[in-house]
Amino acid sequence: MPVDQLSVSLTKDQAYALVDAVSERDDLALTASAHEDEATGEWVFEATCDSPPDIDGFNALAQEVLGGTIDFAVETIDPEVNWVQKSLEGLPPVVAGGFYVYGSHSTEPVPAGMTAMRIDAAQAFGTGHHETTTGCLEAIDRLLKRSRPVRMLDVGTGTGVLAIALAKRTRRLVIASDIDPVSVSTTRQNAADNGVGQLVVAVEAEGLNNATIQQNGPYDLIVANILAGPLQALAPAVGRAASRGATIILSGILEHQARGVINAYARQGMVLTQKLQRKEWTTLMLEMR
Ligand SMILES: C[S@@+](CC[C@H](N)C(=O)[O-])C[C@H]1O[C@@H](n2cnc3c(N)ncnc32)[C@H](O)[C@@H]1O
């Protein structure tokens, strides 16, 4: 059933004062909350109601609490609509490192000569648009132009975008892992949709802590697009799982964090060979000596 949503930007104190006041008024039948808008930094008061809201009653309360009338927006939301999917429908295809990543909503023709991947994100990370993902796709492309890794591992696979890229280009097995079970099932679905369901083995694991990962190593290529903190923690495990001469591609690293990550991997015998910068995000290519 559609619900009505009232929202307005206020100061943090005002937003919480209004949440408290609304919570005490059962007759308004509103469910209220406050949050900071990540994009604007503004505090937003939000209230939903699954029957037509008592706008006059709410306005009178707001006036009492805030000392003035407020100009809030009212929107009708249909919970049956998949809002995540809807927000993805506006995304254009991405081109990175000879890879063409598009969503199933895309109607644009796939350009010739590119490795095309249809990636649907659902609730997982990795539509291909983020600078960390495009940085990894570019690094993968650079690597595959000069060598053919046999055993490959993608840690923190999200939608499986990087594992699928590797499987499509090499036609070899790729182990893809994620701590999040939704990412694992999304990766399986995306791999099947891209005709590499037999080549991408998706497993749920924190870091490299998984029997399938251990049994299929040592790896000639390990890709991990996570974040600087977890990447540093994973350095010893990556070092143990990497074959001699292996390439390690790391992303999810802000420019000022790169030195710390490089040092953590150097302590495990991996040296920096290339660095790709996309806005504030750094992607590192290292080699196991
Ligand atoms: C930034 S996304 C990268 C997704 C995809 N590989 C890409 O490049 O677009 C990071 C992913 O790593 C997963 N993750 C975070 N910490 C992890 C850990 N310690 N072990 C395994 N996966 C992890 C998250 O669930 C998320 O799906």
The ligand as an SDF file (V2000), in Angstrom:
LIG
                    3D

 27 29  0  0  0  0  0  0  0  0999 V2000
   33.9070   -1.4890   -2.8050 C   0  0  0  0  0  0  0  0  0  0  0  0
   33.0350   -2.9800   -2.9640 S   0  0  0  0  0  0  0  0  0  0  0  0
   33.8410   -3.6550   -4.4050 C   0  0  0  0  0  0  0  0  0  0  0  0
   32.9170   -4.4230   -5.3050 C   0  0  0  0  0  0  0  0  0  0  0  0
   33.5410   -4.8280   -6.6410 C   0  0  0  0  0  0  0  0  0  0  0  0
   34.6690   -5.6970   -6.4500 N   0  0  0  0  0  0  0  0  0  0  0  0
   33.9480   -3.6270   -7.4490 C   0  0  0  0  0  0  0  0  0  0  0  0
   35.1580   -3.4570   -7.6990 O   0  0  0  0  0  0  0  0  0  0  0  0
   33.0890   -2.8380   -7.8400 O   0  0  0  0  0  0  0  0  0  0  0  0
   33.7360   -3.8930   -1.6190 C   0  0  0  0  0  0  0  0  0  0  0  0
   33.1210   -5.2270   -1.3560 C   0  0  0  0  0  0  0  0  0  0  0  0
   33.9410   -5.8820   -0.4040 O   0  0  0  0  0  0  0  0  0  0  0  0
   33.1470   -6.5610    0.5390 C   0  0  0  0  0  0  0  0  0  0  0  0
   33.9670   -6.6900    1.7620 N   0  0  0  0  0  0  0  0  0  0  0  0
   34.2410   -5.7390    2.6780 C   0  0  0  0  0  0  0  0  0  0  0  0
   35.0850   -6.2240    3.6120 N   0  0  0  0  0  0  0  0  0  0  0  0
   35.3710   -7.5070    3.2670 C   0  0  0  0  0  0  0  0  0  0  0  0
   36.1810   -8.5430    3.8270 C   0  0  0  0  0  0  0  0  0  0  0  0
   36.8970   -8.3440    4.9480 N   0  0  0  0  0  0  0  0  0  0  0  0
   36.2290   -9.7380    3.1930 N   0  0  0  0  0  0  0  0  0  0  0  0
   35.5140   -9.9430    2.0590 C   0  0  0  0  0  0  0  0  0  0  0  0
   34.7150   -9.0140    1.4940 N   0  0  0  0  0  0  0  0  0  0  0  0
   34.6420   -7.8030    2.0840 C   0  0  0  0  0  0  0  0  0  0  0  0
   31.8940   -5.7270    0.6490 C   0  0  0  0  0  0  0  0  0  0  0  0
   30.8060   -6.5180    1.0890 O   0  0  0  0  0  0  0  0  0  0  0  0
   31.7250   -5.2140   -0.7850 C   0  0  0  0  0  0  0  0  0  0  0  0
   30.8840   -6.0580   -1.5360 O   0  0  0  0  0  0  0  0  0  0  0  0
  1  2  1  0
  2  3  1  0
  2 10  1  0
  3  4  1  0
  4  5  1  0
  5  6  1  0
  5  7  1  0
  7  8  2  0
  7  9  1  0
 10 11  1  0
 11 12  1  0
 11 26  1  0
 12 13  1  0
 13 14  1  0
 13 24  1  0
 14 15  1  0
 14 23  1  0
 15 16  2  0
 16 17  1  0
 17 18  1  0
 17 23  2  0
 18 19  1  0
 18 20  2  0
 20 21  1  0
 21 22  2  0
 22 23  1  0
 24 25  1  0
 24 26  1  0
 26 27  1  0
M  CHG  2   2   1   9  -1
M  END
$$$$
